[in-house]
């Protein structure tokens, strides 16, 4: 693409060199620069991309986008100065790939919990409705039937535009995308045109990155503040922060709720481990998904599909065919009568939601055994909170390792244990080895008991000291059950 076309609608401070030359690729990692690429030098929290401009030029970069020109300007290289390279990148990527987010209906889902579930459920609903779509989620990236492994909650904006451009090329009309707070803060959604933005909830998470809850809230709100007046914002007004998201948005405002009046109102009529009978806007239907948090997830899916112009009966028919999202309240029963649940719950709110959902369903004749931990190198303040919730709401809580990363698992467990109240000391134990913790839960369980293994869900690895070791909670449960039931 010609540089003048590439910088169209981008506030450029100065261009030095030939602006009519062609660039073949956009690159943000100087190590990946190829001949005639455009290298964008961004100032990160750890590394400043300006330090690698010379290296990028040596590798054949034809043009450089930067916030400050280097002292020495190389002949035959075009330099483009912008105020904020991180923000400019989104618009450069959109232009480079032909502004694909304007050519399809892009739906973004943000919030602390439920982003993956809602995005994936939307993808599946629209498949049931007969439409090819794209999905960008934590678990996977999909373009129709093609599956691409995901590496971040929100990929970099070049990757997003490349995937959306491919989706347009393959005839997709819709794209459903998780929008994380990290992605918003790092301008990874800059330049994208969202048709609908959905908000799930806001609870304690990512304070290791955002430092304060107020900063976390502001970051999420930024997504809605940036929406165009042609967009629609739909928010959960049962959440105290739901209306905050709408305060400065130019988008049309819509709401959903179970407890208060809203554009999309839901009721939970019946629930068990096999599913739920629900009523959305006066219409009853059955779903195999279960748990109150899934009522909210489905209600947002329903509202988004309705805002996209589909008939409510048609949507509910497609919703009733849905299967559970991998690692989200995934249930299976052993031949010995023990009921296992694997869930991604890794925040205090998510853990409380899953435990409340199980306790709402069980008859109290069964015991509830919870295996969980907390990730290392992440927000420390949620650890005691999760210790308190698990020990209070379970018959037995087994505290173990999640992804300790570079931290000592014993120290993480100690911080979780600090939240257990004295009256619940007899209701918990600690086993640092996750496999051994699951083994203990199976050994302790009797027929009809419920074993919840929380925190990793769909993940198939355990990260220890920078190395990802294969570990799949579902695999481990099945393997141990077979060994122990012989």
C-alpha positions as CSV (number, residue, x, y, z in Angstrom):
1,X,0.0,0.0,0.0
2,X,1.2,3.6,-0.8
3,X,2.1,5.5,2.3
4,X,-0.2,8.4,1.5
5,X,-3.2,6.0,1.4
6,X,-2.0,4.3,4.6
7,X,-1.9,7.6,6.7
8,X,-5.3,8.7,5.4
9,X,-7.3,10.3,8.3
10,X,-4.4,9.9,10.7
11,X,-3.1,13.1,12.3
12,X,0.5,13.2,11.1
13,X,2.9,15.8,12.6
14,X,5.5,15.5,9.9
15,X,6.7,13.3,7.0
16,X,10.3,13.2,6.0
17,X,11.1,11.3,2.8
18,X,9.0,9.9,-0.1
19,X,5.3,9.5,0.9
20,X,4.4,7.9,-2.5
21,X,6.4,4.7,-1.9
22,X,4.8,1.4,-1.2
23,X,5.1,-0.7,2.0
24,X,4.3,-4.4,2.0
25,X,3.7,-5.1,5.7
26,X,3.1,-3.4,9.1
27,X,5.4,-4.6,11.9
28,X,5.7,-3.7,15.6
29,X,8.4,-6.2,16.5
30,X,11.7,-5.0,14.9
31,X,12.9,-8.7,14.8
32,X,10.2,-9.5,12.3
33,X,10.9,-6.7,9.9
34,X,11.1,-7.7,6.2
35,X,12.1,-5.9,3.0
36,X,9.9,-2.8,2.4
37,X,7.9,-3.2,5.7
38,X,6.7,-0.2,7.7
39,X,8.0,-0.4,11.3
40,X,5.9,1.3,14.0
41,X,8.1,2.3,17.0
42,X,5.9,2.3,20.1
43,X,6.8,3.3,23.7
44,X,5.9,0.3,25.9
45,X,6.0,0.0,29.7
46,X,9.2,-2.0,29.5
47,X,10.7,-1.4,26.1
48,X,10.8,1.6,23.8
49,X,10.5,0.7,20.1
50,X,12.4,3.8,19.2
51,X,15.6,2.0,20.3
52,X,15.1,-0.5,17.5
53,X,14.6,1.9,14.6
54,X,18.2,1.4,13.3
55,X,17.8,-2.4,13.5
56,X,14.5,-2.3,11.6
57,X,16.1,-0.2,8.8
58,X,19.1,-2.7,8.6
59,X,16.5,-5.4,8.0
60,X,15.0,-3.5,5.1
61,X,12.2,-1.3,6.6
62,X,11.1,1.2,3.9
63,X,9.3,3.5,6.4
64,X,9.2,4.3,10.1
65,X,6.3,5.6,12.2
66,X,7.6,7.2,15.4
67,X,6.8,9.9,18.0
68,X,10.3,11.4,17.7
69,X,12.6,11.4,14.7
70,X,16.0,9.8,15.3
71,X,19.1,12.1,15.4
72,X,20.3,10.6,12.0
73,X,17.8,10.2,9.2
74,X,18.8,7.5,6.7
75,X,18.4,8.3,3.0
76,X,15.7,6.4,1.1
77,X,13.7,5.7,4.3
78,X,10.4,7.5,4.9
79,X,9.9,8.8,8.5
80,X,6.3,9.6,9.7
81,X,6.0,11.4,13.0
82,X,2.8,11.1,15.0
83,X,1.8,12.2,18.5
84,X,0.9,8.7,19.8
85,X,2.2,5.7,17.8
86,X,0.1,3.2,19.7
87,X,-3.1,5.0,18.7
88,X,-1.9,5.6,15.1
89,X,-1.2,1.9,14.8
90,X,-4.9,1.0,14.9
91,X,-5.8,3.3,12.1
92,X,-2.8,2.3,10.0
93,X,-3.8,-1.4,10.4
94,X,-7.4,-0.6,9.5
95,X,-6.4,1.3,6.4
96,X,-3.8,-1.4,5.4
97,X,-6.4,-4.1,5.5
98,X,-9.2,-2.1,3.8
99,X,-11.1,-1.1,7.0
100,X,-12.7,-4.6,7.4
101,X,-14.5,-3.6,10.6
102,X,-16.7,-1.3,8.5
103,X,-17.6,-4.1,6.1
104,X,-19.0,-6.4,8.7
105,X,-21.0,-6.1,11.9
106,X,-18.4,-6.2,14.7
107,X,-19.8,-6.9,18.2
108,X,-17.5,-6.4,21.2
109,X,-18.2,-7.9,24.7
110,X,-16.4,-6.5,27.8
111,X,-16.7,-7.0,31.5
112,X,-14.9,-9.0,34.2
113,X,-16.7,-12.3,33.8
114,X,-18.6,-13.8,30.9
115,X,-16.7,-12.2,28.0
116,X,-15.6,-15.6,26.5
117,X,-18.9,-17.3,27.1
118,X,-21.0,-14.5,25.6
119,X,-18.7,-14.1,22.5
120,X,-18.6,-17.9,21.9
121,X,-22.4,-18.3,22.5
122,X,-23.1,-15.5,20.0
123,X,-20.9,-17.2,17.4
124,X,-22.8,-20.5,18.0
125,X,-26.2,-18.8,17.9
126,X,-25.5,-17.1,14.6
127,X,-24.2,-20.4,13.3
128,X,-27.6,-21.9,14.3
129,X,-29.3,-19.0,12.6
130,X,-27.4,-19.9,9.4
131,X,-24.7,-17.2,9.3
132,X,-20.9,-17.5,8.8
133,X,-19.2,-15.4,11.5
134,X,-15.8,-14.7,13.0
135,X,-14.9,-15.2,16.7
136,X,-12.0,-13.6,18.5
137,X,-11.9,-15.0,22.1
138,X,-9.5,-16.1,24.8
139,X,-10.1,-19.8,23.9
140,X,-9.8,-19.6,20.2
141,X,-10.1,-17.5,17.0
142,X,-12.5,-18.8,14.4
143,X,-13.4,-17.8,10.9
144,X,-16.4,-19.9,10.0
145,X,-15.2,-23.5,10.5
146,X,-11.5,-22.6,10.6
147,X,-10.0,-22.6,14.1
148,X,-6.9,-20.5,14.9
149,X,-5.3,-20.9,18.5
150,X,-5.6,-17.7,20.5
151,X,-2.6,-16.2,22.4
152,X,-4.2,-13.1,24.1
153,X,-7.6,-12.1,25.2
154,X,-7.4,-9.2,22.7
155,X,-4.8,-9.8,20.0
156,X,-2.7,-6.9,18.7
157,X,-4.6,-4.6,16.3
158,X,-2.7,-5.7,13.2
159,X,-3.7,-9.3,13.9
160,X,-7.3,-8.2,14.6
161,X,-7.6,-6.4,11.2
162,X,-5.9,-9.2,9.4
163,X,-8.4,-11.7,10.8
164,X,-11.4,-9.4,10.1
165,X,-10.2,-8.9,6.5
166,X,-10.0,-12.6,6.1
167,X,-13.5,-13.0,7.5
168,X,-14.8,-10.4,5.0
169,X,-13.1,-12.2,2.2
170,X,-14.7,-15.5,3.3
171,X,-18.2,-13.9,3.3
172,X,-18.7,-13.4,7.0
173,X,-21.3,-10.9,7.9
174,X,-20.7,-10.8,11.7
175,X,-17.7,-10.9,14.0
176,X,-17.8,-11.4,17.8
177,X,-14.9,-10.3,19.9
178,X,-13.8,-10.3,23.6
179,X,-12.6,-6.8,24.5
180,X,-10.3,-7.0,27.5
181,X,-9.3,-4.1,29.8
182,X,-5.7,-4.7,28.7
183,X,-6.7,-4.5,25.1
184,X,-8.5,-1.2,25.7
185,X,-5.6,0.3,27.8
186,X,-3.0,-0.7,25.2
187,X,-5.1,0.8,22.3
188,X,-5.6,-2.7,20.7
189,X,-9.1,-1.8,19.6
190,X,-8.2,1.7,18.2
191,X,-9.6,2.3,14.7
192,X,-12.2,-0.5,14.9
193,X,-15.8,0.2,14.2
194,X,-18.1,-1.6,16.6
195,X,-21.8,-2.1,15.7
196,X,-22.7,-3.2,19.2
197,X,-20.8,-3.1,22.6
198,X,-22.0,-5.4,25.4
199,X,-21.2,-5.1,29.1
200,X,-21.4,-8.1,31.4
201,X,-20.3,-7.0,34.9
202,X,-17.4,-5.4,36.7
203,X,-15.8,-7.0,39.8
204,X,-12.4,-7.4,41.4
205,X,-9.8,-8.4,38.8
206,X,-6.6,-7.2,37.0
207,X,-5.6,-4.8,39.8
208,X,-2.0,-6.0,39.3
209,X,-2.2,-4.1,36.0
210,X,-4.7,-1.3,36.6
211,X,-3.6,-0.7,40.3
212,X,-7.0,0.6,41.4
213,X,-10.6,-0.4,40.8
214,X,-11.4,3.2,39.7
215,X,-8.7,2.9,37.0
216,X,-10.1,-0.5,35.9
217,X,-13.6,1.0,35.7
218,X,-12.4,4.0,33.7
219,X,-10.6,1.7,31.2
220,X,-13.7,-0.4,30.6
221,X,-15.8,2.7,30.2
222,X,-13.4,4.0,27.6
223,X,-14.7,1.3,25.2
224,X,-18.2,2.8,25.4
225,X,-17.0,6.4,25.4
226,X,-15.3,5.8,22.0
227,X,-18.3,4.3,20.3
228,X,-19.8,6.1,17.3
229,X,-23.3,7.4,17.2
230,X,-24.3,4.6,14.8
231,X,-23.4,2.0,17.4
232,X,-25.5,0.4,20.1
233,X,-24.4,-0.1,23.7
234,X,-26.2,-2.8,25.8
235,X,-25.4,-3.1,29.5
236,X,-26.3,-5.1,32.5
237,X,-28.2,-2.7,34.8
238,X,-28.3,-5.2,37.6
239,X,-24.6,-4.5,38.0
240,X,-24.0,-1.2,39.8
241,X,-21.5,-0.2,37.2
242,X,-23.8,-1.0,34.2
243,X,-25.2,2.6,33.9
244,X,-21.8,4.1,34.4
245,X,-20.7,2.6,31.1
246,X,-23.4,4.5,29.3
247,X,-22.8,8.0,30.8
248,X,-20.8,9.5,28.0
249,X,-21.4,7.2,25.1
250,X,-22.8,8.5,21.8
251,X,-24.2,5.1,21.0
252,X,-27.9,4.2,21.4
253,X,-28.4,2.9,25.0
254,X,-30.1,-0.5,25.7
255,X,-30.3,-2.6,28.9
256,X,-30.8,-6.1,30.2
257,X,-31.5,-7.4,33.7
258,X,-33.1,-10.1,35.9
259,X,-33.8,-7.9,38.9
260,X,-34.9,-4.5,37.5
261,X,-36.8,-3.1,34.5
262,X,-34.9,-3.3,31.3
263,X,-35.3,-3.6,27.5
264,X,-34.4,-7.3,27.8
265,X,-35.7,-8.9,31.0
266,X,-35.1,-12.5,32.1
267,X,-36.5,-14.8,34.7
268,X,-35.0,-18.1,36.0
269,X,-38.0,-20.5,36.4
270,X,-36.4,-23.9,37.0
271,X,-32.7,-25.1,37.3
272,X,-30.8,-28.3,37.7
273,X,-27.5,-29.7,36.5
274,X,-29.0,-30.6,33.2
275,X,-30.2,-27.1,32.3
276,X,-32.7,-24.3,33.0
277,X,-36.2,-23.2,32.1
278,X,-36.0,-19.5,31.4
279,X,-38.4,-16.7,30.4
280,X,-37.0,-13.8,28.3
281,X,-39.4,-10.9,27.5
282,X,-42.4,-13.1,28.2
283,X,-41.2,-16.1,26.2
284,X,-40.3,-19.5,27.8
285,X,-37.6,-21.8,26.6
286,X,-35.2,-24.5,27.8
287,X,-31.4,-24.5,27.7
288,X,-28.8,-27.1,28.6
289,X,-26.7,-24.3,30.1
290,X,-27.0,-23.9,33.8
291,X,-26.3,-21.4,36.6
292,X,-27.6,-17.9,37.2
293,X,-24.5,-16.3,35.6
294,X,-25.5,-18.1,32.4
295,X,-28.9,-16.5,32.6
296,X,-27.2,-13.1,32.3
297,X,-24.9,-14.4,29.5
298,X,-27.8,-15.8,27.5
299,X,-29.8,-12.6,28.1
300,X,-27.0,-10.5,26.7
301,X,-26.8,-12.8,23.7
302,X,-30.6,-12.5,23.2
303,X,-30.4,-8.7,23.4
304,X,-27.5,-8.4,21.0
305,X,-29.2,-10.7,18.4
306,X,-32.5,-8.7,18.8
307,X,-30.7,-5.4,18.3
308,X,-29.2,-6.9,15.1
309,X,-32.7,-7.3,13.8
310,X,-33.6,-10.9,14.4
311,X,-37.0,-12.0,15.6
312,X,-37.1,-13.0,19.3
313,X,-38.7,-16.4,18.7
314,X,-36.1,-17.2,16.0
315,X,-33.3,-16.2,18.4
316,X,-34.7,-18.3,21.3
317,X,-35.0,-21.3,19.0
318,X,-31.3,-20.9,18.1
319,X,-30.4,-20.3,21.8
320,X,-32.2,-23.5,22.9
321,X,-29.8,-25.5,20.7
322,X,-26.6,-24.2,22.4
323,X,-24.1,-26.4,24.1
324,X,-21.9,-25.3,27.0
325,X,-18.7,-23.4,26.3
326,X,-15.5,-25.4,27.0
327,X,-14.3,-25.1,30.6
328,X,-17.4,-23.0,31.6
329,X,-19.6,-25.0,34.1
330,X,-18.6,-28.1,32.1
331,X,-20.2,-31.1,33.9
332,X,-19.7,-34.9,33.7
333,X,-20.7,-37.7,36.0
334,X,-18.4,-40.6,36.9
335,X,-19.7,-44.2,36.7
336,X,-19.3,-44.1,40.5
337,X,-22.0,-41.4,40.8
338,X,-19.6,-38.5,41.6
339,X,-20.6,-35.3,39.8
340,X,-17.6,-33.3,38.4
341,X,-17.7,-29.6,37.3
342,X,-14.8,-27.9,35.6
343,X,-14.9,-24.1,35.4
344,X,-12.6,-21.2,34.6
345,X,-13.7,-19.2,37.7
346,X,-10.5,-17.4,38.8
347,X,-11.9,-14.2,40.3
348,X,-13.7,-13.8,43.7
349,X,-17.0,-12.9,41.9
350,X,-16.7,-15.8,39.4
351,X,-15.9,-18.3,42.1
352,X,-18.8,-17.1,44.3
353,X,-21.2,-17.2,41.3
354,X,-20.3,-20.8,40.4
355,X,-20.5,-22.0,44.1
356,X,-23.9,-20.2,44.5
357,X,-25.2,-21.8,41.3
358,X,-24.2,-25.3,42.6
359,X,-25.6,-24.7,46.0
360,X,-28.9,-23.4,44.5
361,X,-29.2,-26.7,42.6
362,X,-27.9,-29.3,45.1
363,X,-30.3,-30.8,47.7
364,X,-27.7,-30.4,50.5
365,X,-27.6,-34.3,50.9
366,X,-24.5,-34.1,48.6
367,X,-21.2,-32.6,49.7
368,X,-19.5,-30.0,47.6
369,X,-15.7,-30.3,47.3
370,X,-13.9,-27.4,45.7
371,X,-10.4,-27.5,44.3
372,X,-9.0,-24.1,43.4
373,X,-5.9,-21.8,43.5
374,X,-4.8,-18.3,42.4
375,X,-2.4,-17.4,39.6
376,X,1.0,-16.1,40.4
377,X,2.3,-12.7,39.3
378,X,-1.2,-11.3,39.4
379,X,-3.4,-9.3,41.8
380,X,-2.6,-10.4,45.4
381,X,-5.6,-8.8,47.0
382,X,-8.1,-11.3,45.5
383,X,-6.4,-14.3,47.1
384,X,-7.7,-14.0,50.7
385,X,-11.1,-13.1,49.3
386,X,-11.2,-16.3,47.3
387,X,-10.1,-18.3,50.3
388,X,-13.0,-16.9,52.3
389,X,-15.6,-17.6,49.6
390,X,-14.5,-21.2,48.9
391,X,-14.2,-22.3,52.5
392,X,-17.5,-20.6,53.4
393,X,-19.5,-22.0,50.5
394,X,-18.0,-25.5,50.2
395,X,-18.2,-28.6,52.4
396,X,-14.5,-28.9,51.8
397,X,-12.1,-26.5,50.0
398,X,-8.8,-27.8,48.8
399,X,-6.4,-24.9,48.1
400,X,-3.8,-25.8,45.4
401,X,-1.7,-24.2,42.6
402,X,-3.2,-22.6,39.6
403,X,-0.5,-21.1,37.3
404,X,2.1,-20.1,39.9
405,X,4.3,-18.5,37.1
406,X,7.4,-17.1,38.8
407,X,5.9,-17.1,42.3
408,X,6.4,-19.7,45.1
409,X,3.2,-21.8,45.1
410,X,3.5,-22.1,48.9
411,X,3.4,-18.3,49.3
412,X,0.3,-18.0,47.1
413,X,-1.5,-20.6,49.1
414,X,-0.5,-18.9,52.4
415,X,-2.1,-15.6,51.1
416,X,-5.3,-17.5,50.1
417,X,-5.4,-19.2,53.6
418,X,-5.2,-15.8,55.2
419,X,-8.8,-15.1,54.1
420,X,-10.3,-18.3,55.7
421,X,-12.4,-17.3,58.8
422,X,-11.8,-19.2,62.1
423,X,-15.2,-21.0,61.9
424,X,-14.2,-22.5,58.6
425,X,-10.7,-23.7,59.5
426,X,-11.9,-27.3,59.6
427,X,-13.4,-26.9,56.1
428,X,-10.2,-26.5,54.1
429,X,-6.9,-28.1,53.4
430,X,-3.9,-27.2,51.2
431,X,-2.1,-29.4,48.7
432,X,0.3,-27.4,46.5
433,X,0.5,-30.1,43.7
434,X,-2.7,-29.6,41.6
435,X,-2.8,-33.2,40.5
436,X,-2.6,-34.4,44.1
437,X,-5.3,-31.9,45.1
438,X,-7.7,-33.4,42.5
439,X,-6.7,-36.9,43.6
440,X,-7.6,-35.9,47.2
441,X,-11.0,-34.6,46.1
442,X,-11.8,-37.8,44.3
443,X,-10.7,-39.9,47.3
444,X,-12.8,-37.8,49.7
445,X,-15.9,-37.8,47.5
446,X,-18.7,-40.3,47.8
447,X,-21.5,-41.2,45.3
448,X,-23.7,-38.1,44.6
449,X,-21.1,-35.7,45.9
450,X,-20.1,-32.7,43.7
451,X,-16.4,-32.0,42.9
452,X,-15.7,-28.5,41.5
453,X,-12.3,-28.0,39.9
454,X,-12.0,-24.2,39.4
455,X,-9.6,-21.7,37.9
456,X,-8.3,-23.2,34.7
457,X,-11.3,-24.3,32.8
458,X,-10.4,-24.6,29.1
459,X,-6.6,-24.2,29.7
460,X,-4.5,-27.2,28.9
461,X,-1.3,-26.1,30.7
462,X,0.2,-25.1,34.0
463,X,2.7,-22.3,33.9
464,X,5.6,-22.7,36.3
465,X,8.7,-20.5,36.2
466,X,8.1,-19.4,32.6
467,X,7.5,-22.9,31.3
468,X,4.1,-24.2,30.2
469,X,3.6,-27.8,31.3
470,X,0.7,-29.8,29.8
471,X,-2.1,-29.9,32.4
472,X,-5.8,-30.3,31.6
473,X,-8.2,-30.5,34.6
474,X,-10.7,-32.7,32.6
475,X,-8.0,-35.1,31.5
476,X,-6.5,-35.4,35.0
477,X,-9.9,-36.0,36.6
478,X,-10.7,-38.8,34.1
479,X,-7.3,-40.3,34.3
480,X,-7.3,-40.3,38.2
481,X,-10.8,-41.7,38.3
482,X,-9.9,-44.6,36.1
483,X,-6.8,-45.4,38.2
484,X,-8.6,-45.0,41.6
485,X,-11.7,-46.9,40.7
486,X,-9.9,-50.1,39.6
